[in-house]
Amino acid sequence: MAENNNIKLSDIQIQEGDIVEYQISANSNYVVSTLADQDTDEVIELYSAYRR
């Protein structure tokens, strides 16, 4: 049976929100979304998340 390794990085996005580009740090502790409209549709912002 396969193990589920999913990690939640942020809250629920808006309905039309997109993450177009992201990068993961070398130690896999950070993810930075460099092109995302997660909070407001069509407003591109920078987001980062730390893996706890």
C-alpha positions in Angstrom: 0.0 0.0 0.0 1.4 3.4 -1.0 2.1 6.0 1.7 0.5 9.4 1.4 3.2 12.1 1.7 1.0 15.2 1.0 1.7 18.3 3.1 -0.8 21.2 3.3 1.0 24.4 2.6 -1.7 27.0 2.7 -5.4 27.6 3.3 -8.1 27.1 0.6 -7.6 29.2 -2.5 -10.2 31.3 -4.1 -12.3 29.5 -6.7 -10.4 30.9 -9.7 -7.0 31.1 -8.0 -4.0 29.7 -9.7 -0.4 28.8 -8.7 1.5 29.1 -12.0 5.1 28.9 -10.8 6.7 27.7 -7.6 10.1 26.7 -6.2 11.1 24.4 -3.4 14.1 25.1 -1.2 17.1 22.7 -1.4 16.3 21.4 2.1 12.6 21.0 1.2 11.5 23.2 4.1 10.2 26.1 2.1 8.0 26.5 -0.9 7.7 29.9 -2.6 4.9 30.6 -5.1 6.3 33.2 -7.4 3.3 33.5 -9.7 0.0 33.0 -7.8 -3.4 34.7 -7.4 -4.4 32.7 -4.3 -6.3 35.4 -2.4 -7.7 37.7 -5.2 -8.3 36.5 -8.7 -6.0 38.1 -11.3 -3.9 39.8 -8.6 -0.5 38.1 -8.8 1.4 38.0 -5.4 4.4 36.3 -3.9 3.7 33.6 -1.3 5.9 31.4 0.9 5.2 28.5 3.1 7.3 26.8 5.7 6.9 23.0 6.2 6.3 22.3 9.9 
